[in-house]
Amino acid sequence: NDLHHCVGSYSDRIINGESRIVFMRLAEKEKESLITVDIAEDKTLIEAAGLGNCALTDIQEKALKAWLKEINK
């Protein structure tokens, strides 16, 4: 709701284990989501979007790539 995304419609994919929804947040503002990330069961990126489905900033994209690399070690 905070980022105005339609991830609620992904419930079947989540229940079936096909998709996981996580949120990128700043450590000092852990209750404020910056982007919504949809990752597959094999930890590959399905999609990521900022507020209102806008594109990620360069910094957000860099952080997301680093996180994906870390979880896929």
C-alpha positions as CSV (number, residue, x, y, z in Angstrom):
1,N,0.0,0.0,0.0
2,D,2.7,2.5,0.9
3,L,4.3,2.3,-2.5
4,H,1.0,2.1,-4.4
5,H,1.8,-1.3,-6.1
6,C,-0.5,-4.1,-7.1
7,V,1.5,-6.9,-5.3
8,G,-1.7,-8.0,-3.6
9,S,-2.7,-9.5,-6.9
10,Y,0.4,-11.7,-6.8
11,S,-1.0,-13.8,-3.9
12,D,-1.4,-17.0,-6.0
13,R,2.2,-16.8,-7.2
14,I,3.4,-16.2,-3.6
15,I,1.2,-19.1,-2.2
16,N,2.6,-21.4,-4.9
17,G,6.2,-20.5,-4.0
18,E,6.8,-19.0,-7.5
19,S,7.4,-15.5,-6.1
20,R,8.6,-13.7,-3.0
21,I,8.0,-10.1,-2.3
22,V,10.5,-8.1,-0.3
23,F,11.1,-4.4,0.3
24,M,14.3,-2.4,0.2
25,R,14.6,0.0,3.1
26,L,17.2,2.3,4.6
27,A,18.6,0.9,7.9
28,E,17.8,4.1,9.7
29,K,14.2,4.2,8.4
30,E,13.4,0.5,8.6
31,K,9.6,1.1,8.5
32,E,9.7,3.1,5.2
33,S,9.8,1.0,2.1
34,L,11.8,2.4,-0.9
35,I,11.2,-0.2,-3.5
36,T,9.2,-3.4,-3.9
37,V,11.2,-6.4,-5.1
38,D,9.7,-9.6,-6.6
39,I,12.1,-12.5,-6.7
40,A,11.6,-16.0,-8.0
41,E,12.1,-19.2,-5.9
42,D,15.6,-19.5,-7.4
43,K,16.4,-16.0,-6.2
44,T,16.4,-14.4,-9.6
45,L,14.8,-11.0,-10.0
46,I,11.3,-10.9,-11.5
47,E,10.7,-7.2,-11.1
48,A,11.5,-4.2,-8.9
49,A,9.7,-0.8,-8.7
50,G,9.7,2.3,-6.7
51,L,6.8,4.5,-5.5
52,G,3.9,4.2,-8.0
53,N,5.8,1.6,-10.1
54,C,8.5,4.2,-11.1
55,A,11.9,3.0,-12.2
56,L,14.7,2.6,-9.6
57,T,17.2,5.3,-9.1
58,D,20.8,4.4,-10.0
59,I,21.7,4.0,-6.3
60,Q,18.7,1.7,-5.7
61,E,19.5,-0.4,-8.7
62,K,23.2,-0.7,-7.5
63,A,22.0,-1.7,-4.0
64,L,19.6,-4.2,-5.4
65,K,22.2,-5.8,-7.7
66,A,24.6,-6.1,-4.7
67,W,21.9,-7.7,-2.5
68,L,20.9,-10.2,-5.3
69,K,24.6,-11.1,-5.7
70,E,24.9,-11.6,-1.9
71,I,21.8,-13.9,-1.6
72,N,22.9,-16.0,-4.6
73,K,26.3,-16.9,-3.2
